[in-house]
Amino acid sequence: MTKEYHPETISVRAGNVPTEHGENSEAIFLNSSFRFENAAQAAARFSGDEPGNIYSRFTNPTVTAFQDKLAAMEGAEQCVATASGMSAILACVMGVCNTGDHIVASRSLFGTSVQLLTNIMERWGLAVTLVSLTDLAEWQAAITPKTKMFFVETPSNPLTEVCDIQALANMAHQADIRLAVDNCFCTPVIQKPLALGADIVVHSATKYIDGQGRCLGGAVLGSKALMEPVYAFLRSAGVTMSAFNAWVFLKGLETLPIRMEAHARKALALATWLEAQPQVERVYYPGLQSHPQHALAMQQQTNGGGIVSFDVKPKAGQSEQEAAWALIDATKLISITANLGDAKSTITHPATTTHSRISKEAREASGVKDGLVRIAVGLEHESDLQADLTLLT
Ligand SMILES: *Cc1c(COP(=O)(O)O)cnc(C)c1O
């Protein structure tokens, strides 16, 4: 698809190549292998001289349609779809780095991403340094001659801290380092890291791209040259997205612009309301004027996104955790689950769930207090969400 189209049009139309049946909505190709006209064609497909499908571990028309649509939306030359968000991060690291290389990553990454980089990749000879998401001097100081990749997630989870992608990209490129951005929280509708100078985008499609909590999937995006070894890893390792999941995500991408706009509008309404509640100590949402990096967020994002966190003020005799748990347990509508990016709003207590593997000292130092509650705002009416936080009203 050419660039003249608006983003909503690209999300509806890109990647759609009807078969000879002329179907208007993409079909699902639930088959593992593809037939060749003759032995010579098989040879040409395997050698890469002739484009076309071979075997669904690495070529499938439904997965290709998803890849092409997401690539058009992110403004990437190529997209490699994967079985999950974690396998996207694995493929990204395996494709770009070699034994002995060094990665600098934000300390406020998705917890499992930190586990993968430190506990697992370090066993395979990669060195990893974790730094503050927002303190660029720490990134600069962490660079060694072996540094190959910067890995970042912005806004962060759950405190919605924002990192200056353009500044980090400039720093990376001066030292011949690749910047990879996990764009799961924003999606290309809200933020386009490649246009800001990042080299690679990774996604967990499981979240907003699906949008209704059905399937697991992921993606890695970037230039053809950078994606070549990522794709080669996928072809051999088989961390492949299933055709069925690709079809679900394709449908999700068509409505992603209107959904993200609605998530963000409802999240801003909830954040604004929360800020006015006496039982709330502090609200974390990039779309609020009070957010310390509001200006930067509004420069690199089209809105504040769908995630709102806040510190609950304990009542007399109550601990912070008791106050947060009481608020969560009093909800009837909002789902108590750590997932996000669903039409159903979810509520979670990071200190005892997603961030429970981190020591209390390290957790508090990073700002995740025992009274912190995170809401991933869904698509319900905002006044019903407010009313469900009964302990605040
Ligand atoms: C969920 C998530 C992942 C991991 O994705 P899966 O699809 O669960 O493997 C990675 N990064 C972020 C920011 C996430 O929220």
The ligand as a Tripos MOL2 file, in Angstrom:
@<TRIPOS>MOLECULE
LIG
   15    15     1     0     0
SMALL
NO_CHARGES

@<TRIPOS>ATOM
      1 C1          2.5460   -9.2100   27.4610 C.3       1 LIG1
      2 C2          3.7670   -8.4810   27.1030 C.ar      1 LIG1
      3 C3          4.8620   -9.1580   26.5190 C.ar      1 LIG1
      4 C4          4.8680  -10.6580   26.3020 C.3       1 LIG1
      5 O1          3.9060  -11.0360   25.3730 O.3       1 LIG1
      6 P1          3.2490  -12.4980   25.3240 P.3       1 LIG1
      7 O2          2.3960  -12.4090   24.1060 O.co2     1 LIG1
      8 O3          2.4990  -12.6920   26.5960 O.co2     1 LIG1
      9 O4          4.3570  -13.4810   25.1740 O.co2     1 LIG1
     10 C5          5.9700   -8.4140   26.1700 C.ar      1 LIG1
     11 N1          6.0140   -7.0860   26.3720 N.ar      1 LIG1
     12 C6          4.9990   -6.4140   26.9320 C.ar      1 LIG1
     13 C7          5.1000   -4.9450   27.1240 C.3       1 LIG1
     14 C8          3.8380   -7.0810   27.3140 C.ar      1 LIG1
     15 O5          2.8330   -6.4060   27.8890 O.3       1 LIG1
@<TRIPOS>BOND
     1     1     2 1
     2     2     3 ar
     3     2    14 ar
     4     3     4 1
     5     3    10 ar
     6     4     5 1
     7     5     6 1
     8     6     7 2
     9     6     8 1
    10     6     9 1
    11    10    11 ar
    12    11    12 ar
    13    12    13 1
    14    12    14 ar
    15    14    15 1
@<TRIPOS>SUBSTRUCTURE
     1 LIG1         1 GROUP 0 **** ****
